[in-house]
Amino acid sequence: MKVDDICSRRIRTIDMTGSLNDAGEQMRRHRIDALVVTEPLRGTRRPIGLITDQELVVAFTAKGPASGAITVGEVAVRRLVTVPAGAGVKEAIQIMRDSKLRRLAVESADGELIGILALYELLEALGTQLIGLAKALRDEKPGLSAPPRAAPARRRKSPPGRPDQNPTGRLSRRASEAAA
């Protein structure tokens, strides 16, 4: 499975000079949890980082009403870690682990930003594969659909003579307490 197959293509951007209120409104309106932060570069917009709903919550909580004056560039993670669109899931997971990030920018072969890959998308894709594998195994061996039942535990018979003795010949705790 390739990163290109599972990444989100809904890329929304915000200028680094935009307000946190604008960022939050965009996330709410488009039902997304991250925006790509851009800065102007020779007449175009160059991606420089991400701002997530988590950064917004922390900023709003820390600054309260004054958070409206804070710009996206002050809060955003200014490190846009990328993964090639043709990379496999294993490579994407390794990049996320190494960079300690939960989202990666997905780049085409010519370096164009084509999507965002979030950890939850990876988990969902892997979960779907595991379910498919489990179903294939179940179909291959029909007895695997239900877990095997354990045989009921058998009680040992008391040795001949005294029913309150265990197999070692000693009196059981109850019998010795009753005898005392």
LOMARNU-15883 format. One record per atom (N, C-alpha, C): residue in one letter; x, y, z. Coordinates in steps of 0.05 Angstrom, whole numbers, padded with zeros to 5 digits, always signed. Layout:
<nodes>
AXYZ...
</nodes>
This chain:
<nodes>
M+00017-00023+00000M+00000+00000+00000M+00018+00025+00000K+00011+00043-00017K+00027+00068-00020K+00013+00091-00005V+00030+00110+00003V+00021+00134+00017V+00000+00149-00001D+00005+00149-00027D-00012+00163-00046D-00041+00152-00045D-00044+00126-00037D-00071+00114-00037D-00087+00122-00012I-00074+00130+00009I-00089+00135+00034I-00088+00164+00044C-00071+00181+00033C-00069+00208+00043C-00094+00224+00035S-00099+00245+00051S-00121+00263+00045S-00113+00283+00024R-00129+00287+00004R-00123+00306-00017R-00135+00333-00012R-00150+00335+00010R-00163+00361+00017R-00143+00379+00031I-00127+00393+00016I-00107+00411+00028I-00119+00439+00029R-00118+00450+00053R-00126+00477+00057R-00102+00492+00068T-00099+00517+00059T-00076+00532+00067T-00085+00558+00081I-00066+00569+00096I-00070+00595+00109I-00043+00609+00110D-00044+00635+00105D-00020+00651+00105D-00010+00653+00134M+00017+00654+00137M+00029+00656+00163M+00020+00681+00179T+00011+00701+00164T+00002+00726+00178T-00028+00725+00186G-00041+00703+00178G-00070+00701+00186G-00073+00698+00216S-00097+00704+00225S-00103+00702+00254S-00111+00674+00262L-00109+00668+00287L-00117+00642+00298L-00147+00638+00294N-00162+00660+00296N-00191+00659+00292N-00197+00650+00263D-00182+00661+00244D-00186+00653+00216D-00180+00623+00212A-00158+00614+00225A-00150+00586+00222A-00172+00568+00234G-00181+00575+00257G-00203+00559+00270G-00228+00558+00253E-00235+00581+00242E-00259+00583+00226E-00256+00565+00201Q-00233+00566+00188Q-00228+00549+00164Q-00230+00520+00171M-00218+00512+00194M-00219+00484+00202M-00248+00475+00207R-00263+00492+00220R-00291+00486+00226R-00308+00484+00200R-00304+00503+00183R-00320+00504+00158R-00314+00480+00140H-00289+00472+00138H-00281+00451+00120H-00279+00423+00134R-00285+00423+00160R-00284+00398+00176R-00258+00384+00173I-00237+00399+00179I-00210+00388+00178I-00195+00395+00204D-00173+00381+00209D-00159+00386+00235D-00131+00398+00231A-00124+00405+00207A-00098+00417+00202A-00098+00434+00177L-00083+00456+00177L-00079+00473+00154L-00050+00475+00148V-00044+00476+00122V-00016+00481+00114V-00011+00511+00115V+00010+00518+00129V+00017+00547+00132V+00036+00554+00109T+00030+00577+00096T+00046+00586+00073T+00058+00613+00079E+00079+00619+00063E+00090+00646+00063E+00095+00654+00034P+00095+00680+00028P+00099+00689+00000P+00128+00684-00008L+00132+00675-00033L+00158+00671-00044L+00157+00676-00074R+00169+00698-00083R+00170+00705-00112R+00143+00702-00126G+00123+00713-00114G+00097+00713-00127G+00081+00688-00123T+00091+00668-00109T+00076+00643-00103T+00074+00640-00073R+00061+00619-00065R+00058+00613-00037R+00074+00587-00031R+00093+00589-00013R+00110+00566-00006R+00101+00555+00021P+00096+00528+00022P+00088+00516+00047P+00112+00515+00066I+00107+00524+00091I+00129+00524+00111I+00123+00508+00136G+00098+00500+00140G+00092+00485+00164G+00062+00478+00165L+00054+00469+00188L+00026+00461+00193L+00017+00474+00219I-00009+00479+00220I-00022+00487+00245I-00046+00468+00248T-00047+00456+00272T-00068+00436+00277T-00088+00447+00297D-00110+00433+00300D-00130+00441+00320D-00118+00440+00348Q-00099+00423+00352Q-00086+00421+00378Q-00070+00447+00385E-00055+00457+00366E-00041+00482+00370E-00061+00505+00376L-00083+00505+00361L-00104+00526+00366L-00114+00525+00394V-00121+00501+00403V-00132+00498+00430V-00112+00507+00451V-00087+00499+00448V-00067+00507+00468V-00063+00538+00468A-00063+00550+00444A-00059+00579+00442A-00084+00594+00454F-00108+00585+00448F-00132+00597+00459F-00133+00594+00489T-00125+00571+00499T-00126+00566+00528T-00105+00583+00542A-00082+00585+00531A-00060+00601+00544A-00065+00631+00543K-00076+00641+00521K-00078+00670+00518K-00106+00681+00522G-00126+00663+00522G-00154+00672+00526G-00163+00692+00505P-00177+00713+00513P-00187+00732+00493P-00165+00746+00476A-00141+00747+00487A-00120+00760+00472A-00109+00743+00449S-00119+00718+00447S-00109+00700+00426S-00117+00709+00398G-00137+00726+00396G-00145+00736+00369G-00123+00753+00356A-00105+00764+00372A-00083+00781+00361A-00059+00764+00353I-00059+00739+00359I-00036+00722+00353I-00038+00712+00324T-00016+00712+00309T-00017+00703+00281T-00011+00673+00280V-00019+00661+00259V-00015+00632+00254V+00015+00626+00254G+00031+00644+00243G+00060+00640+00242G+00073+00638+00269E+00061+00650+00290E+00072+00649+00317E+00067+00622+00330V+00046+00608+00321V+00038+00583+00335V+00044+00558+00318A+00044+00560+00292A+00047+00537+00275A+00074+00523+00279V+00073+00497+00273V+00098+00481+00273V+00111+00488+00246R+00135+00500+00248R+00148+00510+00224R+00168+00489+00213R+00158+00466+00211R+00174+00444+00201R+00156+00426+00185L+00157+00428+00159L+00140+00412+00142L+00156+00388+00133V+00151+00366+00146V+00165+00341+00139V+00149+00327+00117T+00162+00318+00097T+00149+00307+00074T+00155+00277+00070V+00137+00264+00055V+00141+00236+00048V+00133+00235+00018P+00149+00220+00002P+00142+00217-00026P+00115+00202-00029A+00100+00210-00049A+00074+00197-00054A+00077+00167-00059G+00099+00159-00071G+00103+00131-00077G+00114+00114-00054A+00119+00127-00032A+00130+00112-00009A+00109+00093+00003G+00120+00072+00015G+00102+00053+00028G+00095+00061+00056V+00076+00047+00068V+00066+00053+00094V+00089+00051+00115K+00105+00031+00112K+00127+00026+00131K+00146+00051+00132E+00152+00061+00108E+00170+00085+00107E+00157+00109+00120A+00131+00113+00115A+00116+00136+00126A+00116+00134+00157I+00111+00110+00167I+00111+00106+00196I+00138+00112+00208Q+00159+00103+00194Q+00187+00109+00204Q+00193+00139+00204I+00184+00153+00184I+00188+00182+00183I+00173+00195+00206M+00148+00187+00211M+00133+00198+00233M+00146+00193+00260R+00156+00169+00263R+00170+00162+00288R+00195+00179+00292D+00211+00180+00270D+00237+00195+00272D+00232+00225+00277S+00212+00236+00265S+00206+00265+00267S+00187+00272+00290K+00176+00251+00303K+00157+00255+00325K+00133+00272+00317L+00123+00267+00293L+00100+00281+00283L+00077+00262+00277R+00053+00272+00277R+00029+00255+00270R+00018+00261+00242R+00031+00280+00228R+00022+00287+00201R+00046+00293+00184L+00044+00284+00159L+00066+00289+00140L+00054+00301+00114A+00069+00318+00102A+00061+00329+00076A+00069+00308+00055V+00051+00303+00036V+00056+00283+00015V+00064+00299-00011E+00087+00292-00022E+00097+00305-00046E+00097+00287-00070S+00090+00298-00093S+00091+00283-00118S+00121+00281-00126A+00126+00267-00148A+00153+00263-00157A+00167+00289-00165D+00151+00309-00173D+00162+00335-00181D+00163+00355-00158G+00157+00346-00133G+00159+00363-00109G+00135+00379-00103E+00113+00374-00116E+00088+00388-00111E+00073+00376-00087L+00063+00393-00070L+00047+00383-00047L+00020+00373-00057I+00015+00347-00053I-00010+00336-00063I-00029+00325-00041G-00019+00324-00016G-00037+00314+00005G-00024+00316+00032I-00040+00308+00052I-00030+00307+00079I-00037+00278+00089L-00017+00266+00101L-00021+00239+00113L-00021+00241+00143A-00043+00234+00155A-00045+00235+00184A-00042+00206+00196L-00033+00205+00220L-00029+00179+00233L-00055+00163+00234Y-00077+00176+00239Y-00102+00161+00240Y-00110+00149+00213E-00101+00161+00191E-00106+00149+00165E-00089+00124+00161L-00065+00125+00171L-00048+00101+00170L-00060+00079+00186L-00069+00085+00210L-00081+00065+00228L-00106+00053+00216E-00122+00070+00204E-00146+00060+00191E-00140+00041+00168A-00121+00048+00151A-00113+00032+00129A-00101+00005+00138L-00084+00006+00159L-00073-00019+00169L-00094-00036+00182G-00113-00023+00196G-00135-00038+00208G-00152-00052+00188T-00158-00039+00165T-00173-00051+00144T-00158-00075+00132Q-00132-00073+00130Q-00116-00096+00120Q-00117-00119+00140L-00115-00113+00166L-00116-00134+00186L-00143-00148+00186I-00164-00133+00183I-00191-00146+00182I-00193-00164+00157G-00182-00155+00135G-00182-00171+00110G-00166-00197+00114L-00144-00195+00128L-00127-00218+00133L-00142-00238+00152A-00155-00227+00173A-00169-00244+00191A-00192-00259+00177K-00206-00245+00159K-00228-00257+00144K-00217-00279+00126A-00195-00274+00113A-00183-00294+00095A-00175-00319+00111L-00164-00315+00134L-00156-00338+00151L-00181-00353+00160R-00202-00339+00168R-00226-00352+00177R-00239-00368+00154D-00239-00357+00130D-00251-00371+00107D-00234-00395+00099E-00208-00393+00104E-00190-00416+00097E-00195-00439+00117K-00199-00433+00142K-00203-00453+00163K-00229-00446+00178P-00251-00457+00170P-00277-00449+00182P-00278-00452+00212G-00263-00470+00224G-00263-00473+00253G-00252-00450+00268L-00238-00432+00254L-00226-00409+00267L-00245-00387+00274S-00270-00389+00264S-00288-00366+00269S-00296-00364+00298A-00295-00385+00313A-00301-00384+00342A-00277-00394+00357P-00271-00382+00379P-00248-00391+00395P-00254-00419+00406P-00233-00436+00408P-00237-00462+00419P-00246-00461+00448R-00263-00479+00456R-00273-00479+00483R-00255-00498+00500A-00250-00489+00524A-00234-00505+00542A-00251-00528+00553A-00238-00551+00556A-00252-00574+00568A-00259-00567+00597P-00282-00576+00607P-00288-00570+00634P-00268-00583+00653A-00261-00570+00674A-00242-00581+00694A-00254-00604+00708R-00239-00626+00710R-00248-00650+00724R-00239-00648+00753R-00257-00657+00770R-00250-00658+00799R-00236-00684+00804R-00216-00683+00820R-00202-00707+00829R-00219-00722+00849K-00219-00747+00847K-00233-00763+00867K-00215-00764+00892S-00229-00765+00915S-00214-00769+00940S-00203-00797+00941P-00180-00800+00953P-00170-00828+00956P-00189-00845+00972P-00187-00871+00968P-00205-00888+00984P-00200-00885+01014G-00220-00888+01028G-00217-00886+01057G-00231-00861+01067R-00217-00838+01065R-00228-00813+01076R-00235-00794+01053P-00259-00785+01050P-00266-00767+01028P-00256-00739+01032D-00247-00732+01056D-00237-00705+01061D-00207-00703+01057Q-00194-00724+01048Q-00165-00723+01043Q-00160-00716+01014N-00139-00700+01010N-00131-00694+00982N-00113-00716+00972P-00104-00716+00946P-00088-00738+00935P-00062-00742+00950T-00051-00723+00964T-00026-00727+00978T-00030-00742+01004G-00055-00747+01012G-00060-00761+01037G-00064-00743+01061R-00060-00717+01057R-00065-00698+01079R-00094-00690+01080L-00103-00682+01104L-00130-00673+01107L-00132-00646+01093S-00155-00640+01082S-00160-00614+01070S-00161-00593+01092R-00158-00568+01086R-00158-00547+01106R-00185-00547+01121R-00207-00550+01107R-00232-00550+01120R-00235-00574+01140A-00226-00597+01131A-00228-00620+01148A-00211-00617+01173S-00186-00606+01169S-00169-00603+01192S-00180-00581+01211E-00193-00560+01201E-00205-00540+01218E-00229-00551+01232A-00244-00569+01219A-00268-00581+01232A-00259-00600+01253A-00236-00614+01249A-00227-00633+01269A-00216-00619+01294A-00207-00595+01291A-00195-00581+01313A-00214-00569+01333
</nodes>
